[in-house]
Amino acid sequence: MAYGEKPQTHFIDTNEASAARMYDWLLGGTENYEVDRDACSQLLKIAPSSQQLARTNRDFLRRVVRILASEKRISQFLDHGSGLPTQDNVHEVAQRARPGAKVVYVDNDPMVLAHARTTLDDNQNTMVLDYDMRRTRDIRRATEGFLDWDRPIAALFVSVLHCLPDTDDERDPAALTRALADHLAPGSYMVICQLVSDDPAVRQGVTQLMAEATNGNWGRVRETRDVRRHFDHLEIEPPGLVDVIDWRPDSPPPPAHLRPTDWVEWGGVGRVPG
């Protein structure tokens, strides 16, 4: 594994919830603390389908990486906000479909970094960057020589943009995805999805809970129209922007009456034109 150019010592605060560790708990993982489990308990009271959505999202990630590697012949992946390693990580899925595929994981959560550097140590086609995902220019500079930016790359923003707040500068989520698209070679892909809700009470309740639990390391629960903005400059791949459970499923998705009504993971895949 190649390491990022900016080694740092991070303090793991066990008194403050982490979105990555909460996601780990929702997936049935063990790399979390009591503060994360308590926050998840409160989250489930507001949005009872959260655990189901975490699993649906993970299935989508595996599926989309496999399809991009096997059908679109993508051999380079840039995973923003990669989260804690679990079964069938991006590099495992990509390298099964396309041996030699290179994967860069970008995250600045200290526990994510510690586990990634342990579990990926023997894989020379992976890189872990200790960066804020919004530092697009720095990420490109750090990966030059590992990724070939003149060839197509699949950039992943899977269930992570809701962790970023809205701003009036280049750190805004929509500005971030547009800036990265400008760096990507034609024929690259961007995978973008996030948690959205039509229910104002869910949007407000979850946003407030997560902001308090993570000490402000959170953005907001958005609406589908907010997600569409990320695709304005991209050619949207079939089947379009959807609940990710409907994005090229491997088995028939559940009928409407069995689906969550509080919130969903919504988005899709866009291709950089040219």
C-alpha positions as MATLAB code, in Angstrom:
seq = 'MAYGEKPQTHFIDTNEASAARMYDWLLGGTENYEVDRDACSQLLKIAPSSQQLARTNRDFLRRVVRILASEKRISQFLDHGSGLPTQDNVHEVAQRARPGAKVVYVDNDPMVLAHARTTLDDNQNTMVLDYDMRRTRDIRRATEGFLDWDRPIAALFVSVLHCLPDTDDERDPAALTRALADHLAPGSYMVICQLVSDDPAVRQGVTQLMAEATNGNWGRVRETRDVRRHFDHLEIEPPGLVDVIDWRPDSPPPPAHLRPTDWVEWGGVGRVPG';
ca = [
       0.000    0.000    0.000;
       1.154    3.528   -0.746;
       0.713    6.056    2.033;
      -0.382    9.663    1.829;
       2.305   12.325    1.876;
       1.066   13.981    5.066;
       1.439   11.661    8.069;
      -0.203   13.097   11.151;
      -1.005   12.007   14.670;
      -4.756   12.121   15.249;
      -6.567   11.819   18.548;
      -9.522    9.439   18.586;
     -12.170   11.189   20.668;
     -14.300    8.516   22.320;
     -16.586   11.167   23.807;
     -17.741   12.380   20.402;
     -19.628   10.325   17.838;
     -18.118    9.706   14.420;
     -20.220    9.265   11.283;
     -17.803    6.533   10.121;
     -18.090    4.597   13.379;
     -21.877    5.021   13.450;
     -22.028    3.612    9.914;
     -19.856    0.716   11.075;
     -22.334   -0.051   13.869;
     -25.305    0.158   11.503;
     -23.568   -2.427    9.300;
     -23.058   -4.734   12.277;
     -19.396   -3.881   12.793;
     -17.454   -3.720   16.058;
     -15.187   -0.713   15.465;
     -17.322    1.756   17.389;
     -17.773    3.153   20.869;
     -20.645    3.662   23.286;
     -21.038    7.268   22.132;
     -21.543    6.035   18.556;
     -24.056    3.407   19.603;
     -25.982    5.935   21.670;
     -26.126    8.300   18.686;
     -27.346    5.449   16.482;
     -30.095    4.650   18.976;
     -31.292    8.244   18.781;
     -30.991    8.188   15.003;
     -33.174    5.099   14.738;
     -35.901    6.858   16.715;
     -36.045    9.622   14.093;
     -35.363    7.482   11.022;
     -36.119    3.808   11.796;
     -34.885    2.574    8.415;
     -31.309    3.812    8.964;
     -29.850    0.335    9.472;
     -31.602   -0.982    6.371;
     -30.355    1.983    4.353;
     -26.761    1.454    5.481;
     -26.878   -2.091    4.135;
     -28.611   -1.011    0.935;
     -25.939    1.622    0.417;
     -23.128   -0.886    0.949;
     -24.700   -3.258   -1.573;
     -24.908   -0.402   -4.079;
     -21.237    0.460   -3.576;
     -20.146   -3.115   -4.274;
     -22.460   -3.352   -7.274;
     -21.449   -0.086   -8.912;
     -17.714   -0.732   -8.468;
     -18.068   -4.195   -9.979;
     -20.008   -2.850  -12.959;
     -17.616    0.034  -13.579;
     -14.618   -2.311  -13.435;
     -16.079   -5.147  -15.508;
     -18.348   -3.398  -18.014;
     -16.816    0.069  -18.287;
     -13.244   -1.242  -17.939;
     -12.331    1.285  -15.274;
      -9.080    0.387  -13.515;
      -8.665    3.475  -11.285;
     -10.910    4.385   -8.351;
     -10.843    7.403   -6.052;
     -13.006    6.766   -2.973;
     -13.884    9.913   -0.997;
     -14.825    9.423    2.659;
     -14.051    5.730    2.408;
     -15.030    4.820    5.970;
     -13.931    1.865    8.061;
     -12.760   -1.245    6.182;
     -15.362   -3.972    6.010;
     -16.025   -7.027    3.841;
     -15.748   -6.464    0.087;
     -14.048   -3.090    0.151;
     -13.678   -1.093   -3.056;
     -10.217   -2.466   -3.866;
     -11.359   -6.064   -3.319;
     -14.367   -5.705   -5.609;
     -12.445   -3.762   -8.258;
      -9.432   -6.068   -8.256;
     -11.575   -9.194   -8.534;
     -13.191   -7.777  -11.659;
     -10.001   -6.155  -12.990;
      -6.730   -7.442  -11.512;
      -4.268   -4.621  -11.060;
      -6.946   -1.979  -10.530;
      -5.701    0.880   -8.398;
      -7.734    2.363   -5.555;
      -7.122    5.524   -3.537;
      -8.992    5.887   -0.260;
      -9.401    9.445    1.036;
     -10.431   10.020    4.642;
      -9.354   12.026    7.672;
     -11.103   10.071   10.423;
      -8.299    8.797   12.705;
      -9.839    5.369   13.287;
     -10.478    4.896    9.563;
      -6.844    5.744    8.827;
      -5.477    3.425   11.508;
      -7.494    0.445   10.281;
      -6.888    1.155    6.606;
      -3.140    1.269    7.095;
      -3.238   -2.054    8.906;
      -5.571   -3.978    6.605;
      -4.173   -2.634    3.320;
      -0.481   -2.863    4.109;
       0.231   -5.753    1.731;
      -1.704   -4.379   -1.264;
       0.573   -2.337   -3.514;
      -2.301   -1.157   -5.691;
      -3.988    0.796   -2.918;
      -3.197    4.197   -1.447;
      -4.600    5.821    1.691;
      -4.649    9.613    1.896;
      -5.091   11.455    5.169;
      -6.901   14.382    3.565;
     -10.114   16.303    3.803;
     -11.983   15.182    0.689;
     -12.543   18.811   -0.317;
      -8.836   19.338   -1.051;
      -9.142   18.348   -4.699;
      -5.924   19.953   -5.943;
      -3.889   18.456   -3.105;
      -5.441   15.024   -3.675;
      -4.522   15.154   -7.326;
      -0.984   16.256   -6.518;
      -0.564   13.493   -3.918;
      -1.774   10.792   -6.307;
       0.255   11.823   -9.364;
       2.403    8.838  -10.286;
      -0.026    6.420   -8.655;
      -3.143    7.334  -10.623;
      -2.912    8.360  -14.272;
      -5.097   11.458  -14.451;
      -4.975   11.433  -18.253;
      -6.986    8.196  -18.224;
     -10.525    7.579  -16.885;
     -10.998    7.409  -13.131;
     -14.109    6.481  -11.178;
     -14.596    9.019   -8.390;
     -16.820    7.785   -5.579;
     -18.896   10.002   -3.282;
     -21.070    7.282   -1.791;
     -23.196    8.338    1.194;
     -20.736   11.043    2.220;
     -21.783   14.445    0.855;
     -24.476   14.814    3.515;
     -21.568   15.021    5.986;
     -20.437   18.296    4.385;
     -22.068   21.658    5.152;
     -23.212   24.129    2.509;
     -20.789   27.011    1.970;
     -20.349   29.953   -0.385;
     -16.905   28.872   -1.578;
     -15.080   25.938   -3.165;
     -15.762   23.793   -0.087;
     -19.467   23.579   -0.927;
     -20.438   19.989   -1.877;
     -21.682   20.979   -5.358;
     -18.551   23.077   -5.952;
     -16.433   20.125   -4.837;
     -17.925   17.652   -7.302;
     -17.766   20.192  -10.135;
     -14.109   20.965   -9.399;
     -13.211   17.281   -9.400;
     -15.070   16.710  -12.671;
     -12.925   19.443  -14.217;
      -9.804   17.479  -13.207;
     -11.035   14.126  -14.521;
     -10.286   12.854  -18.004;
     -13.189   12.443  -20.442;
     -14.791    9.053  -20.015;
     -14.330    9.131  -16.251;
     -17.261    8.367  -13.970;
     -18.611    9.977  -10.827;
     -20.726    7.949   -8.417;
     -22.739   10.263   -6.191;
     -25.473    9.404   -3.716;
     -26.553   10.679   -0.333;
     -29.324   10.438    2.213;
     -32.394   12.459    1.295;
     -35.885   12.848    2.713;
     -39.180   14.383    1.654;
     -40.130   14.737    5.320;
     -39.022   18.093    6.814;
     -39.171   16.629   10.328;
     -36.710   13.877    9.387;
     -34.386   16.316    7.627;
     -34.381   18.700   10.567;
     -34.250   16.021   13.266;
     -31.395   14.015   11.790;
     -29.415   17.117   10.843;
     -29.691   18.490   14.376;
     -28.902   15.150   16.010;
     -25.824   14.520   13.876;
     -24.516   18.049   14.264;
     -24.729   17.726   18.049;
     -23.427   14.142   18.219;
     -20.403   14.815   15.970;
     -19.629   18.280   17.348;
     -20.446   19.938   14.054;
     -18.754   17.419   11.736;
     -21.882   17.146    9.638;
     -23.744   18.859    6.814;
     -27.457   18.285    6.394;
     -30.031   15.824    5.126;
     -31.000   17.138    1.707;
     -33.690   16.643   -0.932;
     -33.451   14.950   -4.311;
     -33.238   18.310   -6.080;
     -30.032   19.030   -4.156;
     -28.465   15.802   -5.413;
     -29.423   16.575   -9.027;
     -27.117   19.608   -8.948;
     -24.089   17.327   -8.807;
     -24.988   15.849  -12.179;
     -25.583   19.094  -14.127;
     -22.193   18.750  -15.846;
     -22.337   14.963  -16.344;
     -23.980   12.460  -18.706;
     -26.218   10.406  -16.424;
     -25.924    6.656  -16.903;
     -29.058    4.465  -17.017;
     -31.237    3.956  -15.044;
     -30.830    7.601  -14.035;
     -30.989    9.110  -10.557;
     -32.890    6.757   -8.293;
     -33.150    5.183   -4.874;
     -29.886    3.218   -5.051;
     -31.721   -0.034   -4.385;
     -33.110    0.423   -7.926;
     -29.736    1.087   -9.560;
     -29.127   -2.058  -11.623;
     -30.113   -4.451   -8.811;
     -28.840   -8.037   -8.776;
     -32.231   -9.245   -7.540;
     -35.744   -7.788   -7.693;
     -36.009   -4.766   -5.385;
     -38.722   -4.685   -2.717;
     -42.214   -3.447   -3.637;
     -43.273    0.051   -2.679;
     -45.168   -0.971    0.463;
     -42.019   -2.569    1.940;
     -39.744    0.412    1.345;
     -38.657    3.056    3.861;
     -40.845    6.130    4.028;
     -38.582    8.238    6.276;
     -35.518    8.670    4.035;
     -33.615    6.970    1.210;
     -30.149    6.803   -0.288;
     -30.561    8.552   -3.645;
     -28.264    9.210   -6.594;
     -26.586    7.480   -9.492;
     -23.646    7.485  -11.881;
     -22.530   10.235  -14.241;
     -19.970   10.151  -17.029;
     -17.574   13.004  -17.716;
     -18.348   14.035  -21.316;
     -15.874   14.044  -24.163;
];
